[in-house]
Amino acid sequence: MAVARSTELRLDRLTRAPVVVTGARQNRPNRPTGGCPFCPGGLESPEPYEVRWFPNRWPPLDKDRAEVLLYSPEHGLALWQLGVAGVRRVVDLWVDRSVALGGRPGVAYVLLFENRGAEVGATIDHPHGQAYAFSEVPQAPLRELTLGRCALCDPPAERTIVSQKGLWRAWCPEASAWPYELRVAPASHTQSLPALGDDEKEALAVVLVDALARLDQLFDAPMPYMLWWHQRPTDDGEWPLAHLHAHVAPLLRAPGTPRFVAAGELGSGVFFNPVVPEDAAAKLRGLPGA
């Protein structure tokens, strides 16, 4: 078999799990030592902006189906530190890219996500996320979309709720795989970010600011986390179970102590969480928030 030098989708012979082999990304920079390319006047943002997007220079997907989303011109801020008005602009950016990418021929799913902190692979300390446009619905959201019923329409237990505003709420799932894991979703069966009304976008911004601020207060230090949105696919399917929601996976289980996913979990597919989710929710609720 020829060695892949560009983007190539392969299936594992044993598990049939898809893997995108993208040899060109091996040469991408790790952490820039010069000026920030995302700050106004930098390589990727020569002009002033409030929010901005551009195609990823080292795309894991071809045909400009991978984008970088800049949340703010201010360097070094966390998403929640943008405030409700700033996060609302980010929500509008997420909506815009969902519509633009999802409307392209051959795009079945738009995944929006953020890696916050060097510990989870963020290479530039500037508030930003990414968007991937997949030609097929990826396995993780597909599992949620084919369970037979919408679990997110059932309200979470009151003791697990961390923050709420209007129909939006953030809570620690009762079977959290990550310590201090959060799920963020509306009570209404809204299927996608573009389907949100203005009031719903505002409430979402309030909940995100409050919940993410609590994570930073937890150990009095920036909390590295992974955040991703699951929403309705953009193909021609019906997808009645699609219920918009975000997963937030914080890395630390104690001050300065990461929660590592080890061989017993990867080998079995069963996660072992050392933090009781109800205790996590109570601890986060007890913080002042934002």
DADAJO-V398142 format. One record per residue. N is the residue number from 0. RES is the residue in three letters. SS is DSSP state (H for helix, E for strand, - for the rest). PSI is psi in degrees with one decimal (* if undefined). D_CENTER is the distance of its C-alpha to the mean C-alpha in Angstrom with 2 decimals. Layout:
n,res,ss,psi,d_center
N,RES,SS,PSI,D_CENTER
N,RES,SS,PSI,D_CENTER
//
This chain:
n,res,ss,psi,d_center
0,MET,-,135.6,34.45
1,ALA,-,146.9,33.68
2,VAL,-,131.0,31.09
3,ALA,-,124.8,27.95
4,ARG,-,-11.6,27.78
5,SER,-,-167.4,25.24
6,THR,E,128.3,22.47
7,GLU,E,124.6,23.78
8,LEU,E,126.8,22.40
9,ARG,E,155.4,24.25
10,LEU,E,131.3,24.53
11,ASP,-,132.0,25.47
12,ARG,-,-31.9,29.03
13,LEU,-,-51.2,28.76
14,THR,-,-15.7,25.47
15,ARG,-,16.6,24.88
16,ALA,-,136.9,21.24
17,PRO,E,142.0,20.06
18,VAL,E,128.6,19.62
19,VAL,E,116.3,19.26
20,VAL,E,120.7,21.80
21,THR,E,82.3,21.45
22,GLY,H,-29.2,24.20
23,ALA,H,-26.4,23.93
24,ARG,H,-13.7,20.73
25,GLN,H,-23.6,22.92
26,ASN,H,2.2,24.57
27,ARG,-,151.4,21.67
28,PRO,-,151.1,22.11
29,ASN,-,-75.3,20.56
30,ARG,-,118.2,20.77
31,PRO,-,140.4,23.00
32,THR,-,-15.3,26.18
33,GLY,-,-147.1,27.31
34,GLY,-,159.9,25.94
35,CYS,-,125.0,22.31
36,PRO,-,-12.4,21.75
37,PHE,-,-13.8,19.23
38,CYS,-,149.9,21.75
39,PRO,-,132.2,24.16
40,GLY,-,-8.5,26.91
41,GLY,E,179.6,24.88
42,LEU,-,-43.3,24.65
43,GLU,-,-4.8,21.61
44,SER,E,70.1,22.46
45,PRO,-,-23.6,26.26
46,GLU,-,158.8,26.52
47,PRO,-,151.7,25.45
48,TYR,-,163.7,22.34
49,GLU,-,-54.4,20.24
50,VAL,-,158.8,17.08
51,ARG,E,153.0,17.25
52,TRP,E,157.1,15.92
53,PHE,E,155.8,17.73
54,PRO,E,140.0,17.84
55,ASN,-,130.1,16.75
56,ARG,-,-25.4,20.06
57,TRP,-,70.0,19.22
58,PRO,-,136.1,17.47
59,PRO,-,-12.7,16.57
60,LEU,-,146.9,17.45
61,ASP,-,178.9,20.71
62,LYS,-,39.9,21.97
63,ASP,-,39.6,19.51
64,ARG,-,16.7,16.67
65,ALA,E,124.7,14.22
66,GLU,E,153.0,13.63
67,VAL,E,134.2,12.75
68,LEU,E,117.0,11.90
69,LEU,E,125.1,13.85
70,TYR,E,-25.4,13.25
71,SER,E,153.6,16.79
72,PRO,E,-13.2,19.96
73,GLU,E,124.8,20.25
74,HIS,E,144.5,19.71
75,GLY,-,6.6,18.38
76,LEU,-,151.3,16.76
77,ALA,-,160.8,13.73
78,LEU,-,-45.9,11.61
79,TRP,H,-26.8,13.75
80,GLN,H,-8.1,16.83
81,LEU,H,-12.9,16.73
82,GLY,H,171.7,18.13
83,VAL,H,-42.9,17.92
84,ALA,H,-41.7,19.43
85,GLY,H,-42.1,17.11
86,VAL,H,-33.9,13.88
87,ARG,H,-38.5,15.73
88,ARG,H,-35.7,16.19
89,VAL,H,-42.0,12.50
90,VAL,H,-43.6,12.20
91,ASP,H,-36.4,15.19
92,LEU,H,-42.6,13.75
93,TRP,H,-41.8,10.82
94,VAL,H,-47.4,13.80
95,ASP,H,-46.1,15.97
96,ARG,H,-30.3,13.99
97,SER,H,-44.1,13.35
98,VAL,H,-47.3,17.11
99,ALA,H,-48.6,18.24
100,LEU,H,-41.2,16.51
101,GLY,H,-22.0,16.97
102,GLY,-,-3.4,20.59
103,ARG,-,144.9,21.43
104,PRO,-,137.6,23.80
105,GLY,-,4.4,22.52
106,VAL,-,120.2,18.82
107,ALA,-,-18.8,17.92
108,TYR,E,133.7,14.14
109,VAL,E,117.4,11.50
110,LEU,E,121.3,7.96
111,LEU,E,136.1,5.70
112,PHE,E,165.2,3.02
113,GLU,E,133.9,4.56
114,ASN,E,117.2,7.20
115,ARG,E,115.8,9.54
116,GLY,-,142.9,13.08
117,ALA,H,-28.4,15.47
118,GLU,H,-23.7,15.46
119,VAL,H,14.8,12.19
120,GLY,-,2.3,13.29
121,ALA,-,124.0,12.60
122,THR,-,-11.8,15.96
123,ILE,-,128.3,16.43
124,ASP,-,65.7,16.46
125,HIS,E,136.7,15.70
126,PRO,E,113.4,12.90
127,HIS,E,161.3,10.82
128,GLY,E,-164.5,7.77
129,GLN,E,165.4,8.43
130,ALA,E,131.0,9.30
131,TYR,E,134.0,11.04
132,ALA,E,108.1,13.85
133,PHE,E,146.5,15.28
134,SER,-,-18.2,18.93
135,GLU,-,158.9,18.52
136,VAL,-,120.9,16.16
137,PRO,-,161.9,14.41
138,GLN,H,-39.0,15.70
139,ALA,H,-53.4,12.84
140,PRO,H,-29.3,12.51
141,LEU,H,-37.8,16.23
142,ARG,H,-42.5,17.21
143,GLU,H,-31.4,15.88
144,LEU,H,-7.3,17.65
145,THR,-,27.7,20.91
146,LEU,-,-10.9,21.64
147,GLY,-,-17.8,24.43
148,ARG,-,159.1,23.32
149,CYS,-,106.0,20.43
150,ALA,H,-25.3,19.68
151,LEU,H,-14.0,17.46
152,CYS,H,-16.6,20.65
153,ASP,-,128.7,22.26
154,PRO,-,141.1,21.81
155,PRO,-,157.5,20.49
156,ALA,-,139.5,23.31
157,GLU,H,-35.6,24.22
158,ARG,H,-11.7,24.25
159,THR,H,-9.2,20.54
160,ILE,E,134.0,19.46
161,VAL,E,-40.6,18.31
162,SER,E,146.2,18.00
163,GLN,E,149.9,18.92
164,LYS,E,123.2,20.04
165,GLY,-,-129.8,21.69
166,LEU,-,-4.7,20.08
167,TRP,E,143.8,16.66
168,ARG,E,151.6,16.20
169,ALA,E,134.2,14.06
170,TRP,E,163.9,15.59
171,CYS,-,111.7,15.84
172,PRO,-,144.1,16.29
173,GLU,-,-23.8,19.84
174,ALA,-,49.7,19.00
175,SER,-,135.1,16.09
176,ALA,-,-23.9,15.61
177,TRP,-,143.3,14.38
178,PRO,-,133.7,16.51
179,TYR,-,24.6,15.33
180,GLU,-,142.9,12.36
181,LEU,E,146.6,11.28
182,ARG,E,137.2,10.73
183,VAL,E,122.1,10.73
184,ALA,E,156.2,12.84
185,PRO,E,151.8,16.06
186,ALA,-,-31.7,19.33
187,SER,-,153.7,20.39
188,HIS,-,62.7,19.62
189,THR,-,132.8,17.73
190,GLN,-,-22.4,16.36
191,SER,-,164.6,14.10
192,LEU,H,-42.6,12.98
193,PRO,H,-17.8,16.28
194,ALA,H,-5.4,18.23
195,LEU,-,140.1,17.61
196,GLY,-,173.3,20.72
197,ASP,H,-44.6,21.17
198,ASP,H,-37.8,21.68
199,GLU,H,-38.4,18.56
200,LYS,H,-41.3,16.45
201,GLU,H,-43.9,18.38
202,ALA,H,-38.4,17.92
203,LEU,H,-44.8,14.14
204,ALA,H,-41.6,14.39
205,VAL,H,-46.5,16.85
206,VAL,H,-41.4,14.91
207,LEU,H,-46.1,11.79
208,VAL,H,-46.7,14.40
209,ASP,H,-48.5,16.42
210,ALA,H,-43.1,14.09
211,LEU,H,-31.5,12.34
212,ALA,H,-37.1,15.91
213,ARG,H,-36.4,17.20
214,LEU,H,-38.9,15.14
215,ASP,H,-29.0,16.82
216,GLN,H,-19.9,20.12
217,LEU,H,-50.3,20.02
218,PHE,-,18.2,21.52
219,ASP,-,43.2,22.46
220,ALA,-,156.2,20.25
221,PRO,-,130.2,16.82
222,MET,-,115.8,14.40
223,PRO,-,137.5,12.34
224,TYR,E,164.2,8.96
225,MET,E,132.2,5.86
226,LEU,E,133.1,2.77
227,TRP,E,148.6,1.96
228,TRP,E,135.9,5.09
229,HIS,E,129.3,8.47
230,GLN,-,-177.8,11.43
231,ARG,-,134.6,14.98
232,PRO,-,160.3,15.95
233,THR,-,16.4,17.93
234,ASP,-,-161.9,20.93
235,ASP,-,11.8,24.10
236,GLY,-,161.5,23.33
237,GLU,-,-50.3,23.90
238,TRP,-,58.5,20.87
239,PRO,-,-21.2,22.21
240,LEU,-,-1.5,19.77
241,ALA,-,121.3,16.63
242,HIS,-,111.5,15.29
243,LEU,-,133.7,12.24
244,HIS,E,158.2,9.80
245,ALA,E,144.0,6.50
246,HIS,E,133.5,6.45
247,VAL,E,117.3,6.74
248,ALA,E,95.2,8.79
249,PRO,E,146.6,11.23
250,LEU,-,-36.2,13.55
251,LEU,E,139.9,16.88
252,ARG,E,-14.6,19.26
253,ALA,E,167.2,22.01
254,PRO,-,120.1,22.82
255,GLY,-,9.1,22.36
256,THR,E,107.3,21.89
257,PRO,E,155.3,18.88
258,ARG,-,105.0,18.22
259,PHE,-,138.7,18.94
260,VAL,-,114.8,18.37
261,ALA,-,-176.4,21.95
262,ALA,H,-37.0,24.26
263,GLY,H,-31.9,25.25
264,GLU,H,-46.3,21.74
265,LEU,H,-35.5,20.98
266,GLY,H,-28.3,24.55
267,SER,H,-24.4,24.59
268,GLY,-,10.0,21.13
269,VAL,-,127.2,21.72
270,PHE,-,146.9,19.73
271,PHE,-,107.4,21.83
272,ASN,-,119.3,20.35
273,PRO,-,-6.4,22.84
274,VAL,-,121.7,21.66
275,VAL,-,123.9,22.82
276,PRO,H,-38.5,20.04
277,GLU,H,-35.7,22.67
278,ASP,H,-38.2,23.67
279,ALA,H,-45.4,20.15
280,ALA,H,-43.1,19.89
281,ALA,H,-39.9,23.41
282,LYS,H,-41.0,22.79
283,LEU,H,-39.3,19.78
284,ARG,H,-32.1,21.88
285,GLY,-,-9.8,24.71
286,LEU,-,156.3,23.08
287,PRO,-,-20.5,23.80
288,GLY,-,-156.5,20.32
289,ALA,-,*,20.24
//
